[in-house]
Amino acid sequence: MKKFLTAVTVALAGLTLVGCGSTSSSSSSASESSQQTVKHLKVGQTATLTNNGKKVQMTVTGIQHVDPSNSLVADVSSNYKKTKEFVLYSYSIKSLSDNVSANDFDGTNLKLLDSQKSTGIVSSNRSSVTPDTINKGETVNYQIGVGYYHTGDKAYIGIDNQMWSGKLSE
C-alpha cells in the first residue's frame, strides 16, 4: 500500500509540474526563467510575452468587484459558500505572430490572486467564445471571474514573470 501511495503522489506531482509555466516571456530555459525577477505592472500597462517563438502583447484592462449573481462568477458563488469576494479580471491579447493558440491565454495559465496574494476559485464561465488561433494584428478580449475567501481592495493577475496589480473598482 505504501508503494502505491508513493507512486500516486509522484504521478500527481508530475502532472502538476507538467501544467506549470506553459507560457514563457523569454526563450530561455526553465531554470533561467525561474530565476527571473517579477516585473510589476499596473492596470492599463502592456507586456510582451513569448511562447514557443510566438509573441503577443497582453494588457490588463480592468479588475473589479462584481456581485455574486454576476454570470461570470455565479457558478462559484453558488457552489462555494465560503467565498466572500468576487472579482472580474478583464484583459486583452494582441498577437504579434501568426497562429497563436488562444487557449494559451484563456485564464488557465494565469495566476489570479486576492489582496492577501491568495488564490481563489476560478469560474468555469466565460463571457464569449474565443477563436482557436489569433493571427498577427488581431486582438482578443477576455474576462475571467474568481471567488476569493478574503476581502480587500486590491487584486493581482500574473503570467510568467509579469504581475499586474490594481485597486478593485465597483
Buried (B, 14 or more C-beta within 10 A) or exposed (E): EEEEEEEEEEEEEEEEEEEEEBBBBEEEEEEEBEEBEEBEBEBEBEBEBBBEEBBBBBBBBBBBBBEBEBEBBBBBBEEBEEBBBBBBBBBBBBBBBEEBBBEBBBBEBBEBBBBEBEEBBBBEBBBEEBEEBBEBEBEBEBBBBBBBBEEBEBBBBBBBBBBBBBEBEE
